[in-house]
Amino acid sequence: MSFFFFGVFILGVVLGGLVLLVILSLLAMAQKGDEALDQLELEMLQPKKHASPFKQKAKSENLGVPAISDFYHGGTT
């Protein structure tokens, strides 16, 4: 009976430790994700110093054929 109790106790400690480890690692990943998102927002709010002169909105010459950029923005329908 004491060996059974000892085995269950050790198994409980190991499983509890694993659960605690998973929870703490998920919290750490969530914190890193929030920090990365905040950094991305700050980068987006700052004006671009070296903006490319080639970045222009594509317009299709034939109005029946949508431009490539129209596909990314929902199209003209």
N, C-alpha and C positions, 0 to 999 in steps of 0.2 A: 504494500500500500504506500509506503514512503517513497519507493522508487517511482511509482506512478505519479504521485504528487510532485516530486522533484522534476520529473520530465515535463509535466504540464506547466509547471512554474517557469522552467527554462524556455519552453516553447512560447509561452505568453510574453516573456521578456524580449525574446528575439523578434516576434511578430510586432509587438508594440514599438520596438526600436525602428523596425522597418517602416511602419506607418508614420512614425514621427519624422523619419528621414525623408520620406516622400512628401509630407506636408511642408517641411521646411524648404526642400528644393523647389517645390511649386511656388512657394512664396518668394523665393529668391529670383526665380525666372520671371514672375510677374513684376517684381520691382525693376529688374533689368529692362523688361519690355516697356514699362512706363517711362524709364529714363531715356530709352532710345526714342520713344514717341515724342517726348518733350524736346529732345535734341533735334529731331526732324522738324517739329513745328518752328523752333527757333531758326533753323536754316531756311525754312520756307518764307519766314517773315522778313529776313534780311534781303536787301536788294542785291541783285546779281551784279558783280563788278565787271565780269568779262562775258557779257551776253553775246551769243553768236548772232551775227547779222543775217545768217541764213535761216534762222528760225522764224518763219512767217507762216501764217495760216494758209493752208493749201486751199485753193479755189478751183473748182472745175470750170473749164471753159464751156463745155457742153452741159447745159442745165439738166439734161435728161440723165446724165451719168454723174453720180455723186463722187466727190473727192474721197481720198483715203481717210482724211480726218473726219469726214461725215460719218463713217462707220463707227468710229470710236465715240462719237457724241450722240448717238441715237439715230442718225440718219435724218432724212428730210420728210419722212412720212408722218 
